[in-house]
Amino acid sequence: MPQLNPNPWFMILLLTWFSFSLLIQPKLLHFTPTNPPSNKTLPAKPTPWTWPWT
């Protein structure tokens, strides 16, 4: 079965992984998020609904 032969695919995997980790990833890490997280407090929980038939 030719798909079990790792000879060409292993080198492709290594080249792809190294190109991503050494070239693409540092460029992506320079972007800043458009909406940085803020230190907002969570709103208080609302009171439960009082059903008229209970």
N, CA, C, O and CB atoms as a CASP TS submission, in Angstrom:
PFRMAT TS
TARGET T0000
AUTHOR 0000-0000-0000
METHOD Language model
MODEL 1
PARENT N/A
ATOM      1  N   MET     1       0.844  -1.179   0.000  1.00  0.00           N
ATOM      2  CA  MET     1       0.000   0.000   0.000  1.00  0.00           C
ATOM      3  C   MET     1       0.891   1.244   0.000  1.00  0.00           C
ATOM      4  O   MET     1       1.702   1.410   0.911  1.00  0.00           O
ATOM      5  CB  MET     1      -0.961  -0.003   1.224  1.00  0.00           C
ATOM      6  N   PRO     2       0.762   2.102  -0.979  1.00  0.00           N
ATOM      7  CA  PRO     2       1.691   3.238  -1.084  1.00  0.00           C
ATOM      8  C   PRO     2       1.503   4.293  -0.002  1.00  0.00           C
ATOM      9  O   PRO     2       2.449   5.022   0.295  1.00  0.00           O
ATOM     10  CB  PRO     2       1.540   3.888  -2.424  1.00  0.00           C
ATOM     11  N   GLN     3       0.321   4.405   0.599  1.00  0.00           N
ATOM     12  CA  GLN     3       0.134   5.437   1.603  1.00  0.00           C
ATOM     13  C   GLN     3       0.879   5.123   2.902  1.00  0.00           C
ATOM     14  O   GLN     3       1.015   5.997   3.758  1.00  0.00           O
ATOM     15  CB  GLN     3      -1.340   5.615   1.883  1.00  0.00           C
ATOM     16  N   LEU     4       1.357   3.899   3.058  1.00  0.00           N
ATOM     17  CA  LEU     4       2.111   3.548   4.251  1.00  0.00           C
ATOM     18  C   LEU     4       3.602   3.830   4.105  1.00  0.00           C
ATOM     19  O   LEU     4       4.360   3.674   5.062  1.00  0.00           O
ATOM     20  CB  LEU     4       1.898   2.097   4.578  1.00  0.00           C
ATOM     21  N   ASN     5       4.014   4.231   2.948  1.00  0.00           N
ATOM     22  CA  ASN     5       5.415   4.554   2.721  1.00  0.00           C
ATOM     23  C   ASN     5       5.672   5.980   3.234  1.00  0.00           C
ATOM     24  O   ASN     5       5.189   6.935   2.626  1.00  0.00           O
ATOM     25  CB  ASN     5       5.788   4.420   1.200  1.00  0.00           C
ATOM     26  N   PRO     6       6.415   6.147   4.332  1.00  0.00           N
ATOM     27  CA  PRO     6       6.597   7.486   4.896  1.00  0.00           C
ATOM     28  C   PRO     6       7.686   8.302   4.207  1.00  0.00           C
ATOM     29  O   PRO     6       7.952   9.437   4.603  1.00  0.00           O
ATOM     30  CB  PRO     6       6.917   7.375   6.351  1.00  0.00           C
ATOM     31  N   ASN     7       8.305   7.747   3.200  1.00  0.00           N
ATOM     32  CA  ASN     7       9.449   8.420   2.599  1.00  0.00           C
ATOM     33  C   ASN     7       9.119   9.822   2.074  1.00  0.00           C
ATOM     34  O   ASN     7       9.779  10.766   2.509  1.00  0.00           O
ATOM     35  CB  ASN     7       9.991   7.580   1.478  1.00  0.00           C
ATOM     36  N   PRO     8       8.166  10.030   1.190  1.00  0.00           N
ATOM     37  CA  PRO     8       7.944  11.423   0.737  1.00  0.00           C
ATOM     38  C   PRO     8       7.144  12.251   1.733  1.00  0.00           C
ATOM     39  O   PRO     8       7.348  13.461   1.831  1.00  0.00           O
ATOM     40  CB  PRO     8       7.222  11.427  -0.602  1.00  0.00           C
ATOM     41  N   TRP     9       6.244  11.624   2.469  1.00  0.00           N
ATOM     42  CA  TRP     9       5.314  12.385   3.299  1.00  0.00           C
ATOM     43  C   TRP     9       5.942  12.881   4.588  1.00  0.00           C
ATOM     44  O   TRP     9       5.538  13.918   5.114  1.00  0.00           O
ATOM     45  CB  TRP     9       4.114  11.547   3.620  1.00  0.00           C
ATOM     46  N   PHE    10       6.897  12.174   5.091  1.00  0.00           N
ATOM     47  CA  PHE    10       7.531  12.618   6.325  1.00  0.00           C
ATOM     48  C   PHE    10       8.324  13.902   6.097  1.00  0.00           C
ATOM     49  O   PHE    10       8.308  14.793   6.947  1.00  0.00           O
ATOM     50  CB  PHE    10       8.445  11.521   6.881  1.00  0.00           C
ATOM     51  N   MET    11       9.003  14.008   4.986  1.00  0.00           N
ATOM     52  CA  MET    11       9.751  15.225   4.669  1.00  0.00           C
ATOM     53  C   MET    11       8.807  16.397   4.422  1.00  0.00           C
ATOM     54  O   MET    11       9.105  17.528   4.804  1.00  0.00           O
ATOM     55  CB  MET    11      10.646  15.001   3.442  1.00  0.00           C
ATOM     56  N   ILE    12       7.686  16.132   3.793  1.00  0.00           N
ATOM     57  CA  ILE    12       6.692  17.190   3.579  1.00  0.00           C
ATOM     58  C   ILE    12       6.137  17.662   4.916  1.00  0.00           C
ATOM     59  O   ILE    12       5.945  18.858   5.135  1.00  0.00           O
ATOM     60  CB  ILE    12       5.543  16.693   2.665  1.00  0.00           C
ATOM     61  N   LEU    13       5.885  16.718   5.798  1.00  0.00           N
ATOM     62  CA  LEU    13       5.394  17.069   7.133  1.00  0.00           C
ATOM     63  C   LEU    13       6.415  17.920   7.879  1.00  0.00           C
ATOM     64  O   LEU    13       6.055  18.934   8.477  1.00  0.00           O
ATOM     65  CB  LEU    13       5.072  15.800   7.940  1.00  0.00           C
ATOM     66  N   LEU    14       7.657  17.526   7.851  1.00  0.00           N
ATOM     67  CA  LEU    14       8.696  18.295   8.552  1.00  0.00           C
ATOM     68  C   LEU    14       8.860  19.696   7.967  1.00  0.00           C
ATOM     69  O   LEU    14       8.966  20.672   8.710  1.00  0.00           O
ATOM     70  CB  LEU    14      10.031  17.554   8.491  1.00  0.00           C
ATOM     71  N   LEU    15       8.882  19.795   6.662  1.00  0.00           N
ATOM     72  CA  LEU    15       9.034  21.112   6.045  1.00  0.00           C
ATOM     73  C   LEU    15       7.845  22.015   6.335  1.00  0.00           C
ATOM     74  O   LEU    15       8.007  23.213   6.569  1.00  0.00           O
ATOM     75  CB  LEU    15       9.216  20.969   4.545  1.00  0.00           C
ATOM     76  N   THR    16       6.675  21.447   6.318  1.00  0.00           N
ATOM     77  CA  THR    16       5.491  22.240   6.627  1.00  0.00           C
ATOM     78  C   THR    16       5.505  22.692   8.073  1.00  0.00           C
ATOM     79  O   THR    16       5.195  23.847   8.366  1.00  0.00           O
ATOM     80  CB  THR    16       4.225  21.446   6.339  1.00  0.00           C
ATOM     81  N   TRP    17       5.857  21.801   8.972  1.00  0.00           N
ATOM     82  CA  TRP    17       5.883  22.147  10.392  1.00  0.00           C
ATOM     83  C   TRP    17       6.936  23.218  10.691  1.00  0.00           C
ATOM     84  O   TRP    17       6.669  24.167  11.428  1.00  0.00           O
ATOM     85  CB  TRP    17       6.154  20.897  11.234  1.00  0.00           C
ATOM     86  N   PHE    18       8.116  23.063  10.125  1.00  0.00           N
ATOM     87  CA  PHE    18       9.158  24.055  10.360  1.00  0.00           C
ATOM     88  C   PHE    18       8.822  25.399   9.719  1.00  0.00           C
ATOM     89  O   PHE    18       9.107  26.451  10.291  1.00  0.00           O
ATOM     90  CB  PHE    18      10.487  23.549   9.831  1.00  0.00           C
ATOM     91  N   SER    19       8.223  25.364   8.543  1.00  0.00           N
ATOM     92  CA  SER    19       7.855  26.639   7.919  1.00  0.00           C
ATOM     93  C   SER    19       6.776  27.344   8.724  1.00  0.00           C
ATOM     94  O   SER    19       6.776  28.571   8.824  1.00  0.00           O
ATOM     95  CB  SER    19       7.375  26.417   6.479  1.00  0.00           C
ATOM     96  N   PHE    20       5.864  26.582   9.293  1.00  0.00           N
ATOM     97  CA  PHE    20       4.850  27.223  10.120  1.00  0.00           C
ATOM     98  C   PHE    20       5.453  27.770  11.404  1.00  0.00           C
ATOM     99  O   PHE    20       5.188  28.912  11.780  1.00  0.00           O
ATOM    100  CB  PHE    20       3.731  26.242  10.444  1.00  0.00           C
ATOM    101  N   SER    21       6.255  26.970  12.071  1.00  0.00           N
ATOM    102  CA  SER    21       6.759  27.384  13.378  1.00  0.00           C
ATOM    103  C   SER    21       7.850  28.448  13.287  1.00  0.00           C
ATOM    104  O   SER    21       8.007  29.229  14.226  1.00  0.00           O
ATOM    105  CB  SER    21       7.287  26.186  14.120  1.00  0.00           C
ATOM    106  N   LEU    22       8.589  28.506  12.221  1.00  0.00           N
ATOM    107  CA  LEU    22       9.690  29.468  12.135  1.00  0.00           C
ATOM    108  C   LEU    22       9.361  30.706  11.304  1.00  0.00           C
ATOM    109  O   LEU    22       9.942  31.766  11.537  1.00  0.00           O
ATOM    110  CB  LEU    22      10.896  28.796  11.556  1.00  0.00           C
ATOM    111  N   LEU    23       8.458  30.599  10.356  1.00  0.00           N
ATOM    112  CA  LEU    23       8.177  31.737   9.488  1.00  0.00           C
ATOM    113  C   LEU    23       6.800  32.353   9.726  1.00  0.00           C
ATOM    114  O   LEU    23       6.675  33.569   9.871  1.00  0.00           O
ATOM    115  CB  LEU    23       8.291  31.315   8.053  1.00  0.00           C
ATOM    116  N   ILE    24       5.799  31.532   9.765  1.00  0.00           N
ATOM    117  CA  ILE    24       4.438  32.060   9.803  1.00  0.00           C
ATOM    118  C   ILE    24       4.020  32.445  11.219  1.00  0.00           C
ATOM    119  O   ILE    24       3.419  33.501  11.421  1.00  0.00           O
ATOM    120  CB  ILE    24       3.464  31.037   9.235  1.00  0.00           C
ATOM    121  N   GLN    25       4.326  31.615  12.182  1.00  0.00           N
ATOM    122  CA  GLN    25       3.870  31.873  13.543  1.00  0.00           C
ATOM    123  C   GLN    25       4.425  33.176  14.129  1.00  0.00           C
ATOM    124  O   GLN    25       3.649  33.917  14.733  1.00  0.00           O
ATOM    125  CB  GLN    25       4.256  30.718  14.430  1.00  0.00           C
ATOM    126  N   PRO    26       5.705  33.504  13.992  1.00  0.00           N
ATOM    127  CA  PRO    26       6.171  34.798  14.534  1.00  0.00           C
ATOM    128  C   PRO    26       5.482  35.997  13.881  1.00  0.00           C
ATOM    129  O   PRO    26       5.276  37.020  14.535  1.00  0.00           O
ATOM    130  CB  PRO    26       7.678  34.924  14.349  1.00  0.00           C
ATOM    131  N   LYS    27       5.130  35.882  12.617  1.00  0.00           N
ATOM    132  CA  LYS    27       4.429  36.986  11.963  1.00  0.00           C
ATOM    133  C   LYS    27       3.018  37.123  12.510  1.00  0.00           C
ATOM    134  O   LYS    27       2.511  38.236  12.648  1.00  0.00           O
ATOM    135  CB  LYS    27       4.389  36.779  10.444  1.00  0.00           C
ATOM    136  N   LEU    28       2.379  36.003  12.822  1.00  0.00           N
ATOM    137  CA  LEU    28       1.023  36.060  13.356  1.00  0.00           C
ATOM    138  C   LEU    28       1.003  36.574  14.791  1.00  0.00           C
ATOM    139  O   LEU    28       0.017  37.178  15.214  1.00  0.00           O
ATOM    140  CB  LEU    28       0.376  34.688  13.289  1.00  0.00           C
ATOM    141  N   LEU    29       2.066  36.345  15.539  1.00  0.00           N
ATOM    142  CA  LEU    29       2.095  36.779  16.930  1.00  0.00           C
ATOM    143  C   LEU    29       2.280  38.294  17.068  1.00  0.00           C
ATOM    144  O   LEU    29       2.059  38.842  18.148  1.00  0.00           O
ATOM    145  CB  LEU    29       3.203  36.059  17.667  1.00  0.00           C
ATOM    146  N   HIS    30       2.678  38.972  15.997  1.00  0.00           N
ATOM    147  CA  HIS    30       2.855  40.418  16.068  1.00  0.00           C
ATOM    148  C   HIS    30       1.531  41.163  16.001  1.00  0.00           C
ATOM    149  O   HIS    30       1.473  42.335  16.374  1.00  0.00           O
ATOM    150  CB  HIS    30       3.758  40.883  14.952  1.00  0.00           C
ATOM    151  N   PHE    31       0.471  40.520  15.539  1.00  0.00           N
ATOM    152  CA  PHE    31      -0.825  41.171  15.464  1.00  0.00           C
ATOM    153  C   PHE    31      -1.397  41.346  16.859  1.00  0.00           C
ATOM    154  O   PHE    31      -1.302  40.458  17.706  1.00  0.00           O
ATOM    155  CB  PHE    31      -1.788  40.368  14.581  1.00  0.00           C
ATOM    156  N   THR    32      -1.982  42.487  17.075  1.00  0.00           N
ATOM    157  CA  THR    32      -2.642  42.724  18.352  1.00  0.00           C
ATOM    158  C   THR    32      -4.136  42.487  18.170  1.00  0.00           C
ATOM    159  O   THR    32      -4.677  42.764  17.099  1.00  0.00           O
ATOM    160  CB  THR    32      -2.360  44.167  18.877  1.00  0.00           C
ATOM    161  N   PRO    33      -4.800  41.988  19.184  1.00  0.00           N
ATOM    162  CA  PRO    33      -6.242  41.773  19.041  1.00  0.00           C
ATOM    163  C   PRO    33      -6.980  43.112  18.952  1.00  0.00           C
ATOM    164  O   PRO    33      -6.564  44.097  19.562  1.00  0.00           O
ATOM    165  CB  PRO    33      -6.785  40.940  20.227  1.00  0.00           C
ATOM    166  N   THR    34      -8.050  43.141  18.207  1.00  0.00           N
ATOM    167  CA  THR    34      -8.793  44.389  18.027  1.00  0.00           C
ATOM    168  C   THR    34      -9.598  44.742  19.269  1.00  0.00           C
ATOM    169  O   THR    34      -9.802  45.922  19.554  1.00  0.00           O
ATOM    170  CB  THR    34      -9.720  44.286  16.821  1.00  0.00           C
ATOM    171  N   ASN    35     -10.054  43.753  20.005  1.00  0.00           N
ATOM    172  CA  ASN    35     -10.800  43.988  21.229  1.00  0.00           C
ATOM    173  C   ASN    35     -10.070  43.318  22.382  1.00  0.00           C
ATOM    174  O   ASN    35     -10.359  42.164  22.699  1.00  0.00           O
ATOM    175  CB  ASN    35     -12.253  43.463  21.110  1.00  0.00           C
ATOM    176  N   PRO    36      -9.132  44.012  23.015  1.00  0.00           N
ATOM    177  CA  PRO    36      -8.410  43.377  24.118  1.00  0.00           C
ATOM    178  C   PRO    36      -9.357  43.117  25.287  1.00  0.00           C
ATOM    179  O   PRO    36     -10.300  43.883  25.488  1.00  0.00           O
ATOM    180  CB  PRO    36      -7.223  44.257  24.571  1.00  0.00           C
ATOM    181  N   PRO    37      -9.137  42.083  26.045  1.00  0.00           N
ATOM    182  CA  PRO    37     -10.022  41.791  27.170  1.00  0.00           C
ATOM    183  C   PRO    37      -9.903  42.873  28.237  1.00  0.00           C
ATOM    184  O   PRO    37      -8.822  43.399  28.501  1.00  0.00           O
ATOM    185  CB  PRO    37      -9.697  40.412  27.769  1.00  0.00           C
ATOM    186  N   SER    38     -11.020  43.182  28.828  1.00  0.00           N
ATOM    187  CA  SER    38     -11.021  44.210  29.866  1.00  0.00           C
ATOM    188  C   SER    38     -11.367  43.565  31.202  1.00  0.00           C
ATOM    189  O   SER    38     -11.842  42.430  31.261  1.00  0.00           O
ATOM    190  CB  SER    38     -12.026  45.351  29.525  1.00  0.00           C
ATOM    191  N   ASN    39     -11.122  44.301  32.254  1.00  0.00           N
ATOM    192  CA  ASN    39     -11.372  43.796  33.602  1.00  0.00           C
ATOM    193  C   ASN    39     -12.757  44.216  34.084  1.00  0.00           C
ATOM    194  O   ASN    39     -12.881  44.882  35.112  1.00  0.00           O
ATOM    195  CB  ASN    39     -10.294  44.300  34.575  1.00  0.00           C
ATOM    196  N   LYS    40     -13.780  43.836  33.361  1.00  0.00           N
ATOM    197  CA  LYS    40     -15.137  44.184  33.751  1.00  0.00           C
ATOM    198  C   LYS    40     -15.636  43.193  34.794  1.00  0.00           C
ATOM    199  O   LYS    40     -15.306  42.007  34.762  1.00  0.00           O
ATOM    200  CB  LYS    40     -16.075  44.206  32.523  1.00  0.00           C
ATOM    201  N   THR    41     -16.425  43.699  35.703  1.00  0.00           N
ATOM    202  CA  THR    41     -17.035  42.808  36.671  1.00  0.00           C
ATOM    203  C   THR    41     -18.284  42.192  36.057  1.00  0.00           C
ATOM    204  O   THR    41     -18.951  42.811  35.228  1.00  0.00           O
ATOM    205  CB  THR    41     -17.374  43.558  37.983  1.00  0.00           C
ATOM    206  N   LEU    42     -18.587  40.986  36.465  1.00  0.00           N
ATOM    207  CA  LEU    42     -19.764  40.317  35.941  1.00  0.00           C
ATOM    208  C   LEU    42     -21.019  40.933  36.536  1.00  0.00           C
ATOM    209  O   LEU    42     -21.026  41.312  37.707  1.00  0.00           O
ATOM    210  CB  LEU    42     -19.710  38.813  36.233  1.00  0.00           C
ATOM    211  N   PRO    43     -22.087  41.040  35.740  1.00  0.00           N
ATOM    212  CA  PRO    43     -23.315  41.614  36.294  1.00  0.00           C
ATOM    213  C   PRO    43     -23.919  40.667  37.333  1.00  0.00           C
ATOM    214  O   PRO    43     -23.706  39.455  37.301  1.00  0.00           O
ATOM    215  CB  PRO    43     -24.339  41.903  35.169  1.00  0.00           C
ATOM    216  N   ALA    44     -24.675  41.261  38.248  1.00  0.00           N
ATOM    217  CA  ALA    44     -25.302  40.464  39.297  1.00  0.00           C
ATOM    218  C   ALA    44     -26.359  39.551  38.690  1.00  0.00           C
ATOM    219  O   ALA    44     -26.975  39.884  37.678  1.00  0.00           O
ATOM    220  CB  ALA    44     -25.926  41.373  40.379  1.00  0.00           C
ATOM    221  N   LYS    45     -26.562  38.404  39.313  1.00  0.00           N
ATOM    222  CA  LYS    45     -27.562  37.479  38.802  1.00  0.00           C
ATOM    223  C   LYS    45     -28.956  38.064  39.003  1.00  0.00           C
ATOM    224  O   LYS    45     -29.240  38.637  40.055  1.00  0.00           O
ATOM    225  CB  LYS    45     -27.442  36.104  39.496  1.00  0.00           C
ATOM    226  N   PRO    46     -29.808  37.928  38.027  1.00  0.00           N
ATOM    227  CA  PRO    46     -31.168  38.450  38.198  1.00  0.00           C
ATOM    228  C   PRO    46     -31.958  37.577  39.183  1.00  0.00           C
ATOM    229  O   PRO    46     -31.652  36.403  39.388  1.00  0.00           O
ATOM    230  CB  PRO    46     -31.900  38.515  36.831  1.00  0.00           C
ATOM    231  N   THR    47     -32.952  38.176  39.766  1.00  0.00           N
ATOM    232  CA  THR    47     -33.787  37.409  40.688  1.00  0.00           C
ATOM    233  C   THR    47     -34.640  36.435  39.902  1.00  0.00           C
ATOM    234  O   THR    47     -35.047  36.751  38.784  1.00  0.00           O
ATOM    235  CB  THR    47     -34.674  38.341  41.544  1.00  0.00           C
ATOM    236  N   PRO    48     -34.923  35.268  40.441  1.00  0.00           N
ATOM    237  CA  PRO    48     -35.719  34.307  39.690  1.00  0.00           C
ATOM    238  C   PRO    48     -37.152  34.791  39.492  1.00  0.00           C
ATOM    239  O   PRO    48     -37.693  35.563  40.285  1.00  0.00           O
ATOM    240  CB  PRO    48     -35.720  32.964  40.397  1.00  0.00           C
ATOM    241  N   TRP    49     -37.729  34.315  38.423  1.00  0.00           N
ATOM    242  CA  TRP    49     -39.090  34.718  38.080  1.00  0.00           C
ATOM    243  C   TRP    49     -40.066  34.071  39.061  1.00  0.00           C
ATOM    244  O   TRP    49     -39.971  32.884  39.373  1.00  0.00           O
ATOM    245  CB  TRP    49     -39.437  34.325  36.613  1.00  0.00           C
ATOM    246  N   THR    50     -40.997  34.880  39.529  1.00  0.00           N
ATOM    247  CA  THR    50     -42.024  34.316  40.409  1.00  0.00           C
ATOM    248  C   THR    50     -43.237  33.985  39.570  1.00  0.00           C
ATOM    249  O   THR    50     -43.887  34.869  39.012  1.00  0.00           O
ATOM    250  CB  THR    50     -42.399  35.299  41.563  1.00  0.00           C
ATOM    251  N   TRP    51     -43.531  32.707  39.487  1.00  0.00           N
ATOM    252  CA  TRP    51     -44.658  32.264  38.681  1.00  0.00           C
ATOM    253  C   TRP    51     -45.948  32.446  39.471  1.00  0.00           C
ATOM    254  O   TRP    51     -45.982  32.122  40.659  1.00  0.00           O
ATOM    255  CB  TRP    51     -44.483  30.789  38.248  1.00  0.00           C
ATOM    256  N   PRO    52     -47.005  32.952  38.852  1.00  0.00           N
ATOM    257  CA  PRO    52     -48.235  33.222  39.599  1.00  0.00           C
ATOM    258  C   PRO    52     -48.980  31.951  40.005  1.00  0.00           C
ATOM    259  O   PRO    52     -49.784  32.006  40.935  1.00  0.00           O
ATOM    260  CB  PRO    52     -49.149  34.096  38.774  1.00  0.00           C
ATOM    261  N   TRP    53     -48.754  30.826  39.362  1.00  0.00           N
ATOM    262  CA  TRP    53     -49.506  29.604  39.684  1.00  0.00           C
ATOM    263  C   TRP    53     -48.786  28.688  40.651  1.00  0.00           C
ATOM    264  O   TRP    53     -49.275  27.588  40.910  1.00  0.00           O
ATOM    265  CB  TRP    53     -49.806  28.846  38.430  1.00  0.00           C
ATOM    266  N   THR    54     -47.651  29.085  41.195  1.00  0.00           N
ATOM    267  CA  THR    54     -46.977  28.221  42.168  1.00  0.00           C
ATOM    268  C   THR    54     -47.149  28.743  43.562  1.00  0.00           C
ATOM    269  O   THR    54     -46.648  28.143  44.512  1.00  0.00           O
ATOM    270  CB  THR    54     -45.504  28.094  41.848  1.00  0.00           C
TER
END
